[in-house]
Every structure is written in structure tokens, then in C-alpha cells.
């Protein structure tokens, strides 16, 4: 679901990173604290759809992001519909969809370095309690960048399957784990060489 920055000159691209992060936090609080009514969730989803053109993103981009969320939303919606009610399914899945779509839009319209600068600034007062803002920001950066890296590994495995004319199915988890652990080792070595780890 986490997308890479896409350069642009839209309204959202020009907003400071701090404003966008604050907006994301307010969005999360609003979706959590507002009454769990279908109308509220419908308005939140409609507002999210409107935000994408403001961020210079096409309707296709919005559909791609929704497609990436399909399994999360499907499992959540089915579970809530079966065990609670269809209305609860719409409210629960709609809240998650709205929040994750807004988070994806923030990452599309904001450079990672700008987001990390804001996080370091916000976390700086915690230094007196032993929290190192730079280390926390670096940890978040590594975590966020691992998502597209693992997605690239999955793509590489699929290409290898096609080239060999085989289908690994669930067994693909083993080579994916090996690739991911090798990448983690390389990142760890690079951090150690720079004196970070």
C-alpha cells in the first residue's frame, strides 16, 4: 500500500510535510472518534476521492491503491458482515480504506526526507528521556523503504517463475525469505560501516 514519491506541482505537493502529517493524524483521529455511522464513512470516502485530484493523481492511481488494499478490505468486511452486521462491515472497511488511501496519498506527494525531518523535529523533545530522534527517524525510513524492496523481490521471483515455466505457489515464500534476509544483512553491514549500528 505504501507508494513512492511522485514529483508534481499540485496543491498537496506544495503543502509543507508537517501540515500533511498533521492532516493525516487528524484524519485518523476523526475516523476513530466520529460516530460509527455509514453516512460519516461515506463522506470520509468521498472526501478521500476528492483529495486524489488535488494531489495531482489520476482516477487510475486511486483504483490501483484500492486494488492493493483488496485483501485487507475483503477479509475485514467479510468478518464484520458475518459476525456483526453488513453496516458494521461498511463502517469498519470504509474507515480503514479512507485512512490507508490518505496515507498513500501523503507518501505520493511528500518526499521521504521531508517526512523524516518533521518526525525528527517532533521527536526532539523526547531526547531528555533517552529517545534518539535520528535513530527513530532512520528506523521508520528503513521500515517504509522495505515495503517496495520486498515488492520488487516478489516481482523478481514471478519473472524467474515465468522464465523457467514453473509455478512455486506457497513454496515461493522460501526464496522470498532468503532474498529479504540477504538484503537485511547488506543493510546491517552498511549501517555498521557508517557507525550507526
Secondary structure by P-SEA (a helix, b strand, c coil): ccccccccccccccccaaaaaaaaaaaaaaaacccccaaaaaaaaaaaaaaaaaacccaaaaaaaaaaaaaaaaaaaaaaaacccaaaaaaaaaaaaaaaaaaaaaaaaccaaaaaaaaaaaacccccccccaaaaaaaaaaaaaaaaaaaaaaaaaaaaaaaacccccccaaaaaaaaaaaaaaaaaaaaaaaccc
